[in-house]
C-alpha cells in the first residue's frame, strides 16, 4: 500500500462509516481495484483507521458520552451480540472480506430494504432505546458481519424497528460504533501480530495518516448525514446502494474480474 492508496481508502472510510452504504464494502471494492485487497496489512489498515472515525463521534457527542452510566450500560448490552458472533465467525468473516461480489450482492439487497423501510416507516418520537431494545439493535448490527450489509444501516434499521425516530436510530448507531469498532480493532491488531507480522515505520505512518484523515472527513459526514436524514430520509442511500452493487457486478463479469471463486 502506498501513500495515495492509503489516503483514498481513508477518505472513503470517513465518508461512509456512518452512512448506511457500507464503509467496509466500499474499501474492499477500492482495494480490489488497486490490487491490494488480499494483502494482510490492507486488511489491518481498513479496520484500524476506524479509530479515527469513532473519535469523531466522541468529539461531536461529548456531552452524551459524559451524561450517565445508563448510556454505557445500554451500549454494552447492544455490543454483546457483535462480540460473541464476531469471535465465533472470525475466520469466515476474513474470507468474505476478500470477495467484492459478496459486497455487491449485499449492497443491492440492503438498498432494496432501505428503500422499502423509507417508504413504509412511520416516524416515531422515541429518542432512547430500552435495555431490551438495545440488545435487539445489537443483534441487527451482527448482520453487518457480511461485507456490504453496512453496520450503520443494520443498526439504524434495528433502531427503527424498536420505535426510535430516524435521528435517534442513526445517533444510537453512531454511539454503538465506538465499542464495536474499538473491539474489532483490538482483535484484528492482536491477530496480525499473533500471525507473525510486524508493522514497519512506513506502515505506522500510513496508519497515522489514515486515522487523521478518517477523523476529519467523518466529522463532516456525520453532520451532513443527520441534517439530510431529517429532511429526506434514507431512499437516496438505498438507490445508491442498488446502483453501485449492480455496477460492480457488471464490471466484474464483463470488464474487470475483481475476484475468483
MARLOTI-245317 format. One line per field, with one value per residue: residue number from 1; chain; x, z negated, y of N, C-alpha, C in turn. Coordinates in Angstrom, 2 decimals. Example, Ala and Ser with C-alpha at 12.3 -4.5 7.8 and 13.67 -1.06 7.14 Angstrom:
<recs>
k	1, 2
c	A, A
n.c1	13.19, 12.85
n.c3	-7.80, -7.08
n.c2	-5.69, -2.25
ca.c1	12.30, 13.67
ca.c3	-7.80, -7.14
ca.c2	-4.50, -1.06
c.c1	13.20, 12.90
c.c3	-7.80, -7.87
c.c2	-3.30, 0.03
</recs>
This chain:
<recs>
k	1, 2, 3, 4, 5, 6, 7, 8, 9, 10, 11, 12, 13, 14, 15, 16, 17, 18, 19, 20, 21, 22, 23, 24, 25, 26, 27, 28, 29, 30, 31, 32, 33, 34, 35, 36, 37, 38, 39, 40, 41, 42, 43, 44, 45, 46, 47, 48, 49, 50, 51, 52, 53, 54, 55, 56, 57, 58, 59, 60, 61, 62, 63, 64, 65, 66, 67, 68, 69, 70, 71, 72, 73, 74, 75, 76, 77, 78, 79, 80, 81, 82, 83, 84, 85, 86, 87, 88, 89, 90, 91, 92, 93, 94, 95, 96, 97, 98, 99, 100, 101, 102, 103, 104, 105, 106, 107, 108, 109, 110, 111, 112, 113, 114, 115, 116, 117, 118, 119, 120, 121, 122, 123, 124, 125, 126, 127, 128, 129, 130, 131, 132, 133, 134, 135, 136, 137, 138, 139, 140, 141, 142, 143, 144, 145, 146, 147, 148, 149, 150, 151, 152, 153, 154, 155, 156, 157, 158, 159, 160, 161, 162, 163, 164, 165, 166, 167, 168, 169, 170, 171, 172, 173, 174, 175, 176, 177, 178, 179, 180, 181, 182, 183, 184, 185, 186, 187, 188, 189, 190, 191, 192, 193, 194, 195, 196, 197, 198, 199, 200, 201, 202, 203, 204, 205, 206, 207, 208, 209, 210, 211, 212, 213, 214, 215, 216, 217, 218, 219, 220, 221, 222, 223, 224, 225, 226, 227, 228, 229, 230, 231, 232, 233, 234, 235, 236, 237, 238, 239, 240, 241, 242, 243, 244, 245, 246, 247, 248, 249, 250, 251, 252, 253, 254, 255, 256, 257, 258, 259, 260, 261
c	A, A, A, A, A, A, A, A, A, A, A, A, A, A, A, A, A, A, A, A, A, A, A, A, A, A, A, A, A, A, A, A, A, A, A, A, A, A, A, A, A, A, A, A, A, A, A, A, A, A, A, A, A, A, A, A, A, A, A, A, A, A, A, A, A, A, A, A, A, A, A, A, A, A, A, A, A, A, A, A, A, A, A, A, A, A, A, A, A, A, A, A, A, A, A, A, A, A, A, A, A, A, A, A, A, A, A, A, A, A, A, A, A, A, A, A, A, A, A, A, A, A, A, A, A, A, A, A, A, A, A, A, A, A, A, A, A, A, A, A, A, A, A, A, A, A, A, A, A, A, A, A, A, A, A, A, A, A, A, A, A, A, A, A, A, A, A, A, A, A, A, A, A, A, A, A, A, A, A, A, A, A, A, A, A, A, A, A, A, A, A, A, A, A, A, A, A, A, A, A, A, A, A, A, A, A, A, A, A, A, A, A, A, A, A, A, A, A, A, A, A, A, A, A, A, A, A, A, A, A, A, A, A, A, A, A, A, A, A, A, A, A, A, A, A, A, A, A, A, A, A, A, A, A, A, A, A, A, A, A, A
n.c1	0.85, 0.59, 1.15, -0.91, -2.90, -3.52, -4.45, -6.73, -8.35, -8.75, -10.25, -12.56, -13.35, -13.90, -16.01, -18.01, -18.40, -20.41, -22.64, -25.45, -24.29, -22.20, -19.06, -16.92, -17.50, -17.15, -14.41, -13.32, -14.02, -12.61, -9.93, -9.67, -9.70, -7.29, -5.67, -4.79, -6.32, -6.15, -3.94, -2.35, -1.72, -3.34, -5.89, -5.66, -5.27, -7.72, -9.40, -8.19, -8.11, -10.64, -10.70, -10.09, -12.43, -14.39, -13.53, -14.35, -17.08, -17.12, -16.12, -18.03, -20.32, -19.76, -20.98, -23.04, -21.62, -20.72, -22.85, -24.44, -24.24, -26.10, -26.30, -23.90, -24.33, -26.39, -25.10, -23.18, -24.75, -25.89, -23.62, -22.80, -23.87, -22.39, -19.76, -19.80, -20.64, -18.76, -16.30, -16.90, -17.29, -14.99, -12.93, -14.41, -15.49, -13.18, -12.55, -14.74, -14.22, -12.52, -13.90, -15.34, -17.72, -19.54, -19.91, -21.14, -23.62, -24.73, -24.93, -26.92, -29.19, -29.43, -29.92, -32.45, -33.97, -33.62, -34.92, -37.51, -38.01, -37.86, -40.08, -42.19, -41.93, -43.14, -42.77, -41.41, -41.37, -39.68, -36.67, -34.77, -33.49, -34.78, -33.36, -33.83, -34.48, -32.05, -30.43, -31.65, -31.14, -28.41, -28.31, -29.28, -27.14, -25.22, -25.68, -24.15, -21.72, -21.49, -19.85, -20.64, -23.23, -23.49, -22.78, -23.82, -26.29, -27.61, -27.84, -29.24, -31.67, -32.41, -32.80, -34.98, -36.94, -37.38, -38.90, -37.61, -36.95, -35.90, -33.59, -32.79, -32.29, -30.19, -28.25, -27.87, -26.74, -24.32, -23.16, -22.99, -21.09, -18.67, -17.79, -17.97, -16.30, -13.92, -13.44, -13.20, -10.90, -8.91, -8.98, -8.29, -5.74, -4.36, -4.53, -3.05, -0.40, -0.09, 0.00, 2.51, 3.25, 4.72, 4.70, 5.96, 7.94, 7.12, 4.57, 3.39, 3.27, 1.42, -0.85, -1.23, -1.71, -4.05, -5.92, -6.09, -7.11, -9.51, -10.83, -11.20, -12.73, -14.95, -16.11, -17.33, -19.01, -20.84, -22.26, -23.44, -24.98, -26.95, -28.41, -29.38, -30.84, -32.99, -34.54, -34.90, -34.85, -34.04, -34.03, -32.38, -29.93, -30.50, -31.09, -28.61, -26.99, -28.10, -27.54, -24.68, -24.04, -25.07, -23.53, -20.93, -21.19, -21.64, -19.22, -17.45, -18.19, -18.12, -16.04, -13.77, -12.54, -12.96, -12.46, -11.80, -13.40
n.c3	0.00, 0.93, 0.35, 1.63, 2.08, -0.57, -1.45, 0.16, -0.61, -3.25, -3.08, -1.97, -4.12, -6.13, -4.91, -4.54, -6.80, -8.74, -7.24, -5.73, -3.82, -3.75, -4.70, -4.86, -2.69, -0.55, -0.83, -0.36, 2.31, 3.48, 2.73, 4.08, 6.76, 6.68, 6.40, 3.96, 2.10, 0.89, -0.65, -3.81, -5.45, -4.35, -5.09, -7.84, -7.98, -7.01, -9.10, -11.42, -10.92, -11.48, -14.04, -13.99, -12.84, -14.81, -16.85, -16.01, -16.49, -19.29, -19.81, -18.62, -20.04, -22.73, -25.16, -25.43, -25.91, -28.40, -30.02, -31.60, -33.49, -32.63, -29.90, -29.03, -29.93, -28.26, -25.78, -26.17, -26.45, -23.88, -22.44, -23.06, -21.36, -18.92, -19.81, -20.61, -18.27, -16.49, -17.40, -17.16, -14.41, -13.17, -11.35, -9.08, -8.42, -7.69, -5.31, -3.71, -3.47, -1.37, 0.95, 3.38, 4.76, 2.95, 1.47, 3.44, 3.94, 1.38, 1.13, 3.02, 2.06, -0.50, 0.22, 1.43, -0.81, -2.39, -0.83, -0.93, -3.72, -4.09, -2.68, -4.05, -6.74, -9.74, -11.28, -14.52, -17.86, -19.81, -21.59, -23.01, -23.43, -25.15, -27.54, -26.58, -23.92, -23.09, -23.10, -21.04, -18.87, -18.79, -17.90, -15.29, -14.28, -13.96, -11.49, -9.80, -9.70, -7.41, -4.63, -3.06, -3.88, -5.78, -8.77, -9.91, -8.51, -9.24, -12.06, -12.29, -11.01, -12.77, -15.06, -14.24, -14.01, -16.64, -17.36, -17.45, -16.51, -13.25, -13.50, -16.16, -15.94, -14.10, -15.55, -17.79, -16.47, -15.73, -18.30, -19.13, -17.42, -18.58, -20.83, -19.30, -17.00, -18.23, -19.61, -17.40, -16.22, -18.18, -18.28, -15.61, -15.37, -17.32, -16.25, -13.94, -14.82, -16.18, -14.11, -13.23, -11.84, -11.35, -11.98, -9.96, -10.01, -7.95, -7.44, -9.88, -9.69, -7.64, -8.92, -10.88, -9.26, -8.02, -10.16, -10.96, -8.65, -8.31, -10.64, -10.32, -7.95, -8.68, -10.65, -9.17, -7.57, -9.37, -10.43, -8.09, -7.32, -9.36, -9.12, -6.49, -6.69, -8.39, -6.74, -4.29, -4.52, -3.94, -1.31, 0.87, 0.24, 0.39, 3.16, 4.17, 3.19, 4.56, 7.24, 7.17, 6.42, 8.56, 10.61, 9.88, 10.16, 12.95, 13.91, 12.94, 14.30, 17.01, 17.66, 15.82, 13.88, 10.45, 8.48, 7.74, 7.68
n.c2	-1.20, 2.17, 5.74, 7.24, 5.37, 4.72, 7.21, 7.57, 5.39, 6.10, 8.44, 7.38, 5.75, 7.70, 9.11, 7.18, 5.56, 6.11, 6.34, 4.66, 2.81, 1.04, 1.11, -0.71, -2.35, -0.52, 0.01, -2.51, -2.88, -0.71, -1.31, -3.69, -2.88, -1.53, -3.66, -4.67, -5.91, -8.45, -8.31, -8.57, -6.37, -4.41, -5.33, -5.03, -2.27, -1.19, -1.74, -0.62, 2.16, 2.89, 3.79, 6.49, 7.45, 6.79, 8.40, 10.87, 10.75, 10.74, 13.25, 14.98, 14.27, 14.67, 15.53, 13.68, 11.33, 11.84, 11.82, 9.82, 6.70, 4.89, 5.21, 3.99, 1.40, 0.53, 0.66, -1.30, -3.62, -3.68, -4.15, -6.73, -8.94, -8.56, -8.89, -11.58, -13.09, -12.13, -13.13, -15.82, -16.27, -15.36, -16.24, -16.93, -14.46, -13.07, -14.37, -13.65, -10.97, -10.77, -10.89, -9.14, -9.55, -10.58, -8.30, -6.68, -7.97, -7.80, -5.04, -4.43, -5.88, -4.78, -2.15, -2.29, -2.99, -0.68, 1.29, 0.26, 0.39, 3.14, 4.05, 2.91, 3.33, 4.66, 7.66, 7.91, 9.27, 8.46, 8.63, 7.27, 4.01, 1.11, -1.23, -3.81, -3.23, -2.17, -4.45, -5.90, -4.21, -4.54, -7.18, -6.87, -5.40, -7.34, -8.45, -7.00, -8.21, -9.53, -8.51, -5.45, -5.22, -3.19, -1.78, 0.51, 0.81, -1.59, -1.36, 1.04, 0.43, -1.57, 0.01, 1.53, -0.42, -0.76, 1.34, 3.81, 7.21, 8.39, 10.02, 9.44, 6.69, 6.69, 8.12, 6.45, 4.34, 5.53, 5.82, 3.16, 2.27, 2.89, 1.07, -1.28, -0.99, -0.39, -2.76, -4.50, -3.48, -3.92, -6.74, -7.43, -6.31, -7.72, -10.35, -9.94, -9.54, -11.94, -13.73, -13.45, -11.16, -7.91, -4.37, -1.96, 1.10, 2.76, 1.75, 2.35, 5.12, 5.35, 4.35, 6.30, 8.53, 7.60, 7.46, 10.14, 11.42, 9.99, 10.74, 13.57, 13.72, 12.19, 13.78, 15.84, 14.29, 13.09, 15.29, 16.28, 14.08, 13.69, 16.07, 15.82, 13.46, 14.08, 15.64, 14.27, 11.47, 7.93, 7.00, 7.83, 6.76, 4.08, 3.79, 4.48, 2.39, 0.19, 0.90, 1.01, -1.62, -3.17, -2.08, -2.92, -5.69, -5.87, -4.80, -6.73, -9.12, -8.44, -6.69, -6.34, -8.69, -8.96, -10.76, -14.21, -17.44
ca.c1	0.00, 1.36, 0.54, -2.15, -3.90, -3.92, -5.23, -8.02, -9.12, -9.09, -11.35, -13.73, -13.75, -14.52, -17.26, -19.03, -18.52, -21.66, -23.75, -25.93, -23.85, -21.13, -17.69, -16.08, -17.76, -16.51, -12.96, -12.99, -14.10, -11.50, -8.65, -9.65, -9.26, -5.87, -4.93, -4.17, -7.38, -5.79, -2.76, -2.68, -1.67, -4.54, -7.00, -5.44, -5.44, -9.14, -10.03, -7.58, -8.43, -11.96, -10.50, -10.22, -13.84, -15.15, -13.13, -15.19, -18.36, -16.91, -15.93, -19.30, -21.34, -19.04, -21.92, -23.76, -20.73, -20.47, -24.17, -24.81, -23.81, -27.14, -25.90, -22.87, -24.92, -27.13, -24.12, -22.55, -25.74, -26.01, -22.34, -22.60, -24.03, -21.28, -18.57, -19.97, -20.64, -17.52, -15.29, -17.33, -17.19, -13.87, -12.25, -15.35, -15.59, -11.95, -12.67, -15.72, -13.62, -11.72, -14.79, -16.16, -19.06, -20.38, -20.23, -22.08, -24.96, -25.21, -25.31, -28.20, -30.25, -29.58, -30.53, -33.88, -34.57, -33.63, -35.99, -38.77, -38.16, -38.10, -41.43, -43.21, -41.66, -43.90, -41.87, -41.68, -40.75, -38.84, -35.28, -33.88, -33.91, -34.77, -32.29, -34.24, -34.35, -30.62, -29.93, -32.17, -30.38, -27.12, -28.49, -29.35, -25.80, -24.45, -25.85, -23.10, -20.53, -21.44, -19.39, -21.58, -24.52, -23.33, -23.04, -24.70, -27.63, -28.22, -28.20, -30.27, -32.92, -32.74, -33.34, -36.31, -37.88, -37.63, -39.70, -36.82, -37.04, -34.77, -32.42, -32.36, -31.74, -28.89, -27.30, -27.50, -25.82, -23.02, -22.63, -22.69, -19.87, -17.47, -17.27, -17.89, -15.12, -12.75, -13.22, -12.73, -9.53, -8.05, -8.92, -7.57, -4.34, -3.82, -4.38, -2.00, 0.89, -0.06, 0.33, 3.92, 3.50, 5.19, 4.35, 7.15, 7.78, 6.33, 3.19, 2.91, 2.94, 0.17, -1.94, -1.45, -2.36, -5.40, -6.76, -6.30, -7.99, -10.82, -11.42, -11.62, -13.79, -16.12, -16.74, -18.19, -20.02, -21.88, -23.09, -24.23, -25.92, -28.08, -29.22, -30.06, -31.77, -34.20, -35.33, -35.15, -34.94, -33.00, -34.19, -31.26, -28.86, -30.94, -30.90, -27.16, -26.50, -28.54, -26.77, -23.28, -23.95, -25.28, -22.36, -19.81, -21.45, -21.43, -17.78, -16.77, -18.48, -17.96, -14.88, -12.58, -12.85, -12.42, -12.07, -12.04, -14.10
ca.c3	0.00, 0.96, -0.29, 2.30, 1.80, -1.97, -1.53, 0.80, -1.47, -4.48, -2.73, -1.84, -5.48, -6.80, -4.24, -4.51, -8.03, -9.45, -6.29, -5.55, -2.50, -3.99, -4.52, -4.58, -1.31, 0.34, -0.89, 0.31, 3.76, 3.87, 2.61, 5.14, 7.96, 6.51, 6.39, 2.65, 1.19, 0.17, -1.45, -5.23, -6.02, -3.88, -5.95, -9.13, -7.78, -6.86, -10.41, -12.40, -10.68, -12.04, -15.30, -13.69, -12.62, -16.06, -17.64, -15.57, -17.21, -20.67, -19.83, -18.30, -21.05, -24.00, -26.28, -25.55, -26.49, -29.79, -30.60, -32.69, -33.35, -31.90, -28.48, -28.80, -30.14, -27.04, -24.73, -26.45, -26.12, -22.42, -21.91, -23.37, -20.22, -17.97, -20.41, -20.61, -16.92, -15.84, -17.79, -16.68, -12.95, -12.77, -10.15, -7.96, -8.07, -6.98, -3.94, -2.99, -3.23, -0.15, 2.09, 3.75, 5.23, 1.75, 1.20, 4.45, 3.68, 0.12, 1.40, 3.72, 1.17, -1.54, 0.83, 1.59, -2.15, -2.81, -0.10, -1.49, -5.06, -3.98, -2.18, -4.92, -8.14, -10.35, -12.19, -15.95, -18.63, -20.84, -21.41, -23.78, -23.47, -26.43, -27.58, -25.68, -22.55, -22.81, -22.76, -19.72, -17.90, -18.70, -17.04, -13.92, -13.87, -13.59, -10.06, -9.09, -9.57, -5.98, -3.98, -2.14, -4.54, -6.44, -10.21, -10.15, -8.00, -10.04, -13.40, -12.13, -10.76, -14.05, -15.93, -13.76, -14.37, -18.07, -17.51, -17.57, -15.37, -12.33, -14.08, -17.34, -15.47, -13.49, -16.59, -18.57, -15.60, -15.89, -19.62, -19.16, -16.63, -19.41, -21.37, -18.26, -16.16, -19.10, -19.81, -16.14, -16.01, -19.12, -17.84, -14.34, -15.63, -18.07, -15.30, -12.99, -15.45, -16.51, -12.88, -12.93, -11.06, -12.06, -11.35, -9.69, -10.28, -6.85, -7.67, -11.02, -9.18, -6.88, -9.89, -11.48, -8.22, -7.82, -11.28, -10.93, -7.52, -8.61, -11.69, -9.78, -6.97, -9.39, -11.31, -8.18, -7.09, -10.39, -10.46, -6.86, -7.28, -10.25, -8.51, -5.31, -7.12, -8.94, -5.67, -3.11, -4.78, -3.52, 0.03, 1.76, -0.08, 0.93, 4.62, 4.41, 2.95, 5.67, 8.42, 7.03, 6.43, 9.94, 11.38, 9.54, 10.78, 14.39, 14.13, 12.68, 15.28, 18.40, 17.93, 14.98, 12.79, 9.20, 7.59, 8.28, 6.74
ca.c2	0.00, 3.40, 6.92, 7.65, 4.33, 4.91, 8.44, 7.34, 4.50, 6.84, 9.34, 6.51, 5.37, 8.84, 9.46, 6.13, 4.76, 6.34, 6.34, 3.28, 2.35, 0.07, 1.59, -1.87, -2.74, 0.44, -0.15, -3.77, -2.62, 0.17, -2.03, -4.70, -2.17, -1.23, -4.91, -4.87, -6.35, -9.66, -8.05, -8.60, -5.03, -3.71, -5.74, -4.37, -0.82, -0.83, -1.85, 0.28, 3.58, 3.17, 4.50, 7.92, 7.74, 6.77, 9.56, 11.99, 10.61, 11.13, 14.70, 15.64, 13.94, 14.59, 15.65, 12.42, 10.34, 12.22, 12.03, 8.92, 5.32, 4.17, 5.28, 2.99, 0.08, 0.19, 0.40, -2.59, -4.65, -3.72, -4.61, -8.15, -9.85, -8.41, -9.50, -13.04, -13.64, -11.75, -14.12, -17.14, -16.38, -14.50, -16.76, -16.83, -13.04, -12.72, -14.88, -12.82, -9.65, -10.83, -11.14, -7.98, -9.93, -10.65, -6.89, -6.17, -8.54, -7.22, -3.65, -4.41, -6.33, -3.76, -0.97, -2.57, -2.92, 0.72, 1.97, -0.23, 0.95, 4.58, 4.28, 2.34, 3.64, 5.76, 8.37, 7.83, 10.33, 7.86, 9.04, 6.40, 2.60, 0.41, -2.24, -4.88, -2.71, -2.03, -5.78, -6.26, -3.42, -5.22, -8.36, -6.36, -4.97, -8.54, -8.71, -6.28, -9.03, -9.84, -7.28, -4.82, -5.00, -1.90, -1.75, 1.65, 0.51, -2.66, -0.88, 2.06, -0.30, -2.18, 1.05, 1.93, -1.49, -0.60, 2.56, 5.04, 8.12, 8.26, 10.67, 8.68, 5.42, 6.98, 8.51, 5.27, 3.61, 6.18, 5.51, 1.73, 2.06, 3.09, -0.20, -2.32, -0.80, -0.49, -4.19, -5.09, -3.02, -4.65, -8.15, -7.53, -6.00, -8.88, -11.45, -9.57, -9.82, -13.37, -14.45, -13.25, -9.96, -6.73, -3.10, -1.16, 2.54, 3.31, 1.35, 3.13, 6.45, 5.21, 4.19, 7.62, 9.32, 7.09, 7.84, 11.60, 11.73, 9.42, 11.59, 14.87, 13.52, 11.69, 14.92, 16.49, 13.34, 12.90, 16.50, 16.34, 12.96, 13.95, 17.12, 15.28, 12.42, 14.70, 16.25, 13.45, 10.04, 7.00, 6.42, 8.12, 5.81, 2.80, 3.82, 4.48, 1.03, -0.67, 1.30, 0.61, -3.08, -3.64, -1.65, -3.80, -6.99, -5.71, -4.63, -8.00, -10.15, -8.02, -5.84, -6.48, -9.62, -8.46, -11.84, -15.54, -18.31
c.c1	0.88, 0.55, -0.82, -3.27, -4.43, -4.81, -6.64, -8.91, -9.58, -10.24, -12.65, -14.26, -14.49, -15.88, -18.37, -19.27, -19.88, -22.87, -24.18, -25.57, -22.70, -19.74, -16.76, -16.25, -17.07, -14.98, -12.50, -12.99, -12.91, -10.16, -8.53, -9.21, -7.77, -5.02, -4.29, -5.16, -6.97, -4.54, -3.14, -2.65, -2.88, -5.74, -6.88, -5.75, -6.92, -9.91, -9.51, -7.96, -9.86, -11.86, -10.63, -11.66, -14.63, -14.76, -13.97, -16.55, -18.20, -16.70, -17.26, -20.36, -20.71, -19.98, -22.68, -22.91, -20.40, -21.77, -24.47, -24.28, -24.83, -26.82, -24.90, -23.40, -25.64, -26.17, -23.47, -23.49, -25.88, -24.75, -22.15, -22.78, -22.87, -20.01, -18.64, -19.84, -19.36, -16.40, -15.62, -17.07, -16.02, -13.22, -13.13, -15.47, -14.37, -12.00, -13.63, -15.15, -12.79, -12.58, -15.70, -17.56, -20.03, -20.84, -21.31, -23.50, -25.55, -25.65, -26.68, -29.35, -30.51, -30.22, -32.02, -34.60, -34.66, -34.75, -37.35, -39.03, -38.52, -39.54, -42.50, -43.04, -42.49, -43.04, -42.34, -40.96, -39.83, -37.37, -34.28, -34.38, -33.95, -33.60, -32.60, -34.08, -32.89, -30.02, -30.40, -31.45, -29.00, -27.18, -28.56, -27.96, -24.96, -24.59, -24.74, -21.78, -20.39, -21.02, -20.40, -22.93, -24.57, -23.76, -24.02, -26.13, -28.33, -28.68, -29.25, -31.64, -33.38, -33.36, -34.74, -37.35, -38.23, -38.28, -38.89, -37.07, -35.83, -33.49, -31.89, -31.73, -30.35, -27.86, -26.92, -26.56, -24.41, -22.38, -22.19, -21.43, -18.63, -16.98, -17.09, -16.60, -13.83, -12.41, -12.66, -11.27, -8.55, -7.87, -8.09, -6.08, -3.66, -3.55, -3.22, -0.62, 1.02, 0.33, 1.76, 4.24, 4.02, 4.76, 5.62, 6.88, 6.95, 4.85, 2.58, 2.49, 1.63, -1.02, -2.26, -2.18, -3.83, -6.35, -7.07, -7.30, -9.40, -11.55, -11.99, -12.80, -15.08, -16.85, -17.75, -19.33, -21.16, -22.82, -24.01, -25.30, -27.15, -28.99, -30.02, -31.14, -33.08, -35.12, -35.77, -35.23, -33.80, -32.99, -33.02, -30.11, -29.21, -30.71, -29.41, -26.58, -26.86, -27.72, -25.33, -23.13, -24.09, -24.07, -21.17, -19.98, -21.19, -19.94, -17.07, -16.97, -18.18, -16.67, -13.63, -12.90, -12.15, -11.96, -12.32, -12.73, -13.31
c.c3	0.00, 0.36, 0.32, 2.09, 0.38, -2.12, -0.97, -0.07, -2.74, -4.23, -2.60, -3.22, -6.18, -6.22, -4.49, -5.82, -8.69, -8.54, -6.06, -4.19, -2.56, -3.66, -4.17, -3.13, -0.32, 0.35, -0.25, 1.82, 4.23, 3.81, 3.65, 6.46, 7.89, 6.56, 5.06, 1.64, 0.34, -0.68, -2.93, -5.87, -5.57, -4.76, -7.32, -9.03, -7.75, -8.17, -11.36, -12.17, -11.11, -13.37, -15.09, -13.51, -13.92, -16.99, -17.27, -16.27, -18.65, -20.82, -19.61, -19.37, -22.44, -25.20, -26.52, -26.23, -27.95, -30.59, -31.79, -32.42, -32.58, -30.41, -28.15, -29.00, -28.87, -25.88, -24.93, -26.08, -24.61, -21.77, -22.06, -22.16, -19.22, -18.51, -20.32, -19.20, -16.15, -16.15, -17.21, -15.19, -12.38, -11.47, -8.91, -7.48, -7.28, -5.53, -3.11, -2.64, -1.95, 1.11, 2.40, 4.24, 4.08, 1.38, 2.15, 4.20, 2.41, 0.30, 2.04, 2.78, 0.05, -1.02, 0.99, 0.24, -2.63, -2.12, -0.66, -2.86, -4.99, -3.56, -3.18, -6.40, -8.59, -11.43, -13.64, -16.65, -19.73, -20.56, -22.16, -23.73, -24.90, -26.42, -26.61, -24.22, -22.15, -22.40, -21.36, -18.62, -17.70, -17.84, -15.57, -13.42, -13.41, -12.11, -9.24, -9.05, -8.16, -5.27, -2.98, -2.76, -5.15, -7.90, -10.54, -9.72, -8.88, -11.40, -13.34, -11.91, -12.04, -15.01, -15.53, -14.05, -15.86, -18.39, -17.81, -16.35, -14.47, -12.96, -15.27, -16.94, -14.88, -14.57, -17.48, -17.78, -15.70, -17.22, -19.71, -18.37, -17.50, -20.01, -20.30, -17.46, -16.97, -19.34, -18.57, -15.88, -16.90, -18.66, -16.58, -14.54, -16.36, -17.12, -14.34, -13.57, -15.81, -15.30, -12.41, -12.10, -11.96, -11.29, -11.18, -10.00, -9.18, -7.03, -8.85, -10.58, -8.38, -7.82, -10.57, -10.50, -8.08, -8.92, -11.29, -9.84, -7.81, -9.66, -11.12, -8.81, -7.66, -10.13, -10.39, -7.75, -8.08, -10.43, -9.25, -6.82, -8.14, -9.67, -7.33, -5.71, -7.62, -7.85, -4.61, -3.35, -4.14, -2.05, 0.96, 1.51, 0.44, 2.43, 4.96, 4.24, 4.11, 6.92, 8.33, 7.09, 7.82, 10.80, 11.13, 10.18, 12.29, 14.71, 13.97, 13.82, 16.73, 18.69, 17.13, 13.82, 11.49, 8.26, 8.29, 7.23, 6.52
c.c2	1.25, 4.56, 7.24, 6.64, 4.47, 6.13, 8.22, 6.46, 5.21, 7.81, 8.55, 6.12, 6.51, 9.20, 8.45, 5.39, 4.90, 6.51, 4.89, 2.69, 1.35, 0.61, 0.44, -2.32, -1.82, 0.26, -1.46, -3.57, -1.79, -0.57, -3.15, -4.08, -1.84, -2.49, -5.24, -5.47, -7.54, -9.49, -7.94, -7.21, -4.20, -4.05, -5.10, -2.88, -0.43, -0.94, -0.78, 1.75, 3.92, 3.90, 6.00, 8.32, 7.77, 7.91, 10.78, 11.96, 11.11, 12.63, 15.42, 15.43, 13.81, 14.64, 14.35, 11.36, 10.64, 12.31, 11.13, 7.52, 4.49, 4.12, 4.18, 1.57, -0.38, -0.10, -0.97, -3.74, -4.80, -4.29, -6.12, -9.07, -9.78, -9.05, -11.02, -13.62, -13.28, -12.72, -15.49, -17.33, -15.58, -14.96, -16.64, -15.40, -12.60, -13.19, -14.03, -11.45, -9.62, -10.90, -9.94, -8.33, -10.11, -9.24, -6.38, -6.68, -7.95, -5.77, -3.57, -4.79, -5.31, -2.49, -1.12, -2.45, -1.48, 1.50, 1.56, 0.38, 2.43, 4.88, 3.87, 2.68, 4.83, 6.39, 8.27, 8.97, 9.79, 8.20, 8.16, 4.96, 2.08, -0.58, -3.37, -4.46, -2.58, -3.38, -6.20, -5.48, -4.05, -6.47, -7.96, -6.00, -6.16, -8.89, -8.06, -7.03, -9.58, -8.56, -6.74, -4.56, -3.61, -1.97, -0.64, 1.35, -0.52, -2.14, 0.22, 1.40, -1.00, -1.19, 1.47, 0.85, -1.43, 0.75, 3.82, 5.91, 7.91, 8.82, 9.88, 7.36, 5.63, 7.32, 7.33, 4.38, 4.20, 5.76, 4.04, 1.41, 2.12, 1.78, -1.27, -2.20, -0.83, -1.95, -4.86, -4.72, -3.78, -6.09, -8.29, -7.28, -7.15, -10.05, -11.19, -9.91, -11.30, -14.21, -14.17, -12.03, -8.84, -5.49, -2.28, 0.30, 3.21, 2.97, 2.09, 4.52, 6.42, 5.07, 5.52, 8.54, 8.90, 7.51, 9.33, 11.97, 11.22, 10.25, 12.88, 14.72, 13.06, 12.81, 15.60, 15.58, 13.17, 14.09, 16.57, 15.27, 13.22, 15.02, 16.61, 14.29, 13.01, 15.24, 15.25, 11.95, 9.24, 6.64, 6.68, 7.16, 4.42, 2.74, 3.78, 3.08, 0.10, -0.38, 0.79, -0.90, -3.66, -3.29, -2.56, -5.18, -6.94, -5.61, -5.97, -9.00, -9.75, -7.25, -6.21, -7.40, -9.20, -9.54, -13.17, -16.39, -19.59
</recs>
